[in-house]
């Protein structure tokens, strides 16, 4: 039976309505695919606290959560991911790519110019439709 992982992802927009995209590094599973930054929800942790913690750990900045963007379950070859995308706003600091190969701010209409991790695609589609 495949392991199921609950993951939160931050959909962060700046004042220019650009969205923060993160390129998975060669050290990560699914290397060189784009995703929304975030990580695993720990036992007993609520999704909003998990997102704030993960962004602080991964990007060295603070966010406040705004609203649930979407939830999606995706089955990869070796595991199942429940990806919960949450809209968030940076309240302190500038995102730094400590785990990711690169960070990029992109207009919503250009999001599909990147090659996304399959689990993130429904969140991207929803953002592009939002315009």
N, C-alpha and C positions, 0 to 999 in steps of 0.2 A: 504494500500500500504506500502511495506517495505521501510525503510529508506535506502538511498544509501550513503555510506561513502567512501571518497577518501583517501587512505592511501599510504604513501611511506615507503619502507623498504630498509635498507642498506645491500648490499652484500659486506662485508668487508673481504679481504684476507690479511694475514700477509706474511712476507718474506718467510715462509716455505710453502706457498700456502695452508694454512689452512684457513677455513672459520669460521667467528664468528657466533655462534648460540646462541639464547636466549630462556630460558625456562620461559613460562608464569607463573606468580605466582598464588596462590590460590585466590588472591584479584581481578584478572583480569577475563574477560570473556574468555572462552576456557582455563581454568586453566590446567597446566601440559602438555601443548602441546608446541612444539618448533616452533620458528619463527625467521625471520630476524628482528632485532630491527628497530624501526621507529615509525611512528604514523600518526595522521590525518593531512591532508593539510588544513590550515586555509583559510578562504575566502580571495581571492585576492592574495594568496601566490603562487609562482611558485614551482614546485615539488622539484627542487634542493635546494632552500632556505629552504623549509619545512624539507627536510632530514637533512641538516646541523643543523637546530634548534632542531629538535627532538633528534638527537644523542647527542647533547650538553646537553639537558635537561635530557635524560634517562640514558646516559652512562658516563656523565661528561668528555667527550673528544671531540676533534675537528676532523672533517673529511673534505676532499675535494671530491667532486663528480667527477667521471670519465666518466661514460657512462650509458645509459639506459640498463638494463639487460633484463627485460621483463615486460609486463603488463598483468593482468589477472583479470577477473570479476568472483567472486564466490558468490553464493547465500547461505547464512546460513538460519537457521529457522526463525530468527527475523530481519535480515538485509541483505543488499547486499554490498559487499566490492569490490571496484576497487583497487586492489593492484598493485602498481608501484614499482618494484624492481630496484634499482639503484646501480651500482657498485661504491664503495667509498674506500678511503684510509685514514687511521688515520694519521693526521699530527701533533697532539699534545695530550699528555696524554695517559692514559691506561684505557680501558673501565671498568666501575664499574657497577655492577648490582643493580641499585637503585630501579627500579620497578620490574625487573624480579627476579625469584627465583635463577637463575644461568646463567652464561655465560660459553661457551665452544668453544674452537678452535678445529676444526675437519677437517681431510683430506676430499676432495671431494668424494672419493670413499666410505667413511664411513658415509656420510650424511644420508643415508636411515636406519642407525641403530637407528635413533631417530624417535619419533612419532611427525610428523609435523602438524601444523594447516592446514586444507585443502586448504585455499587460498594460502599458501606458497609452496605447492607441485610442481606446474609448474616451479617455479623459481629454486627449488632444482633439478628437473629433468634436466633442462637446464644446470645447473652447473655440474652435474655428467657427462653429455654427452660431456662437454667442455674439460675435462682432457687433 
